[in-house]
Amino acid sequence: MREPILKAIAMPPRIFWAPFLPAVINLMIQFPFMFIGMGIFEMNPLVFVFPIVFAHVFLIVYGAREPHLSAMVRAYGPMARGSKNIYKSKGTKLAP
C-alpha cells in the first residue's frame, strides 16, 4: 500500500526524461511561436525543432541535478510576490 505513495514522492513525473511541469511550460511557450512563424511568415516547422529539442535537453540535464524541479516551480507561485511585514525591517520575512 505504501509503495505507490513513496514512488510518487521519490520519483516525480517526467515527459521524455525531463521534469513534467517545466517541459510543459517549454512547449506552451515554443509552440505558439512555431505556429505564428508557420502561419504568418510561412516558415518551415523544422526550423523550430532545434530550439525545442535544445531546451528539452537543457531541462533533462537540469532535471537530473534537481529531480523535484516541478515542485519547485509550483512552490514559487505563492512566494514570488513576497509578504507584507507588520513591522518595518529590511528584507522579506515569511512570518510576521
Secondary structure, 3 states (H helix, E strand, C coil): CHHHHHHHHHCCCEECCEEHHHHHHHHHHHHHHHHHHHHCCCCCHHHHHHHHHHHHHHHHHHHHHCCCHHHHHHHHHHHCCCCCCCCCCCCCCCCC
